[in-house]
């Protein structure tokens, strides 16, 4: 890995979190600019979140993973015609 001048290696922590839908592997990476930890998951690539501490980052990861799974289920149900998701206009 090539590091630019002034940049340091960030610490990565491989761990898991328990969600309502099972245990999911995540990676916590120290965020040097904002502080805290960025979270990614290889099995849920749409999930990227952040937390002030490792504990907070894990809680945020659980919420993001569960929302991702629930959204996927809703989209599949709408495509097969089981449900109709009403589109709402957001005021700007």
C-alpha positions in Angstrom: 0.0 0.0 0.0 1.3 3.4 -1.0 0.9 6.1 1.6 1.0 9.8 0.8 3.2 12.2 2.8 1.7 12.9 6.2 -0.8 10.0 6.1 -0.5 7.2 8.5 -1.9 3.7 8.4 -5.3 3.3 10.0 -6.2 0.4 12.2 -8.7 -2.1 10.9 -10.7 -4.3 13.2 -12.5 -7.4 11.8 -15.4 -8.3 14.0 -19.1 -9.3 13.8 -22.4 -7.9 14.9 -25.6 -9.7 15.8 -28.6 -8.4 13.9 -32.3 -9.6 13.9 -31.4 -11.5 10.7 -28.2 -13.2 11.8 -24.5 -12.5 12.5 -22.8 -10.3 10.0 -19.0 -9.7 9.6 -18.0 -6.0 9.6 -14.7 -4.1 9.4 -14.2 -1.1 11.8 -11.6 1.3 10.5 -10.3 4.3 12.5 -11.2 7.5 10.8 -8.3 9.9 11.2 -10.1 13.0 9.9 -13.4 12.9 11.8 -12.3 10.6 14.6 -14.3 7.5 15.5 -14.7 4.5 13.3 -16.0 3.9 9.8 -17.9 0.6 9.3 -18.1 -1.5 6.1 -19.4 -5.0 5.5 -18.2 -7.2 2.7 -21.5 -9.2 2.7 -23.7 -6.0 2.6 -21.6 -3.7 0.3 -24.4 -1.1 0.4 -23.8 -0.6 4.1 -21.3 2.1 5.1 -21.7 4.0 8.4 -19.7 5.6 11.2 -19.7 5.9 15.0 -17.8 7.9 17.6 -16.6 4.8 19.4 -16.3 1.1 18.6 -19.5 0.4 20.5 -21.4 3.3 18.8 -20.1 2.2 15.3 -21.3 -1.4 16.0 -24.8 -0.1 16.9 -24.9 2.0 13.8 -23.8 -1.0 11.7 -26.6 -3.1 13.1 -29.2 -0.5 12.3 -27.8 0.0 8.8 -27.6 -3.7 8.0 -31.2 -4.3 9.2 -32.5 -1.4 7.2 -30.6 -2.6 4.1 -32.1 -6.1 4.5 -35.6 -4.8 5.1 -35.4 -2.5 2.1 -34.3 -5.3 -0.1 -37.3 -7.4 1.1 -39.7 -4.6 0.4 -38.3 -3.9 -3.1 -38.6 -7.7 -3.9 -42.2 -7.8 -2.6 -43.2 -4.7 -4.6 -41.6 -6.2 -7.8 -43.6 -9.5 -7.4 -46.8 -7.5 -6.8 -47.3 -8.5 -3.1 -47.3 -4.9 -1.9 -47.6 -1.4 -3.4 -45.2 1.2 -2.1 -46.9 4.6 -2.2 -44.5 7.2 -3.5 -44.6 10.5 -1.5 -43.3 13.8 -2.6 -40.8 15.4 -0.3 -41.2 19.1 0.3 -38.1 21.1 -0.7 
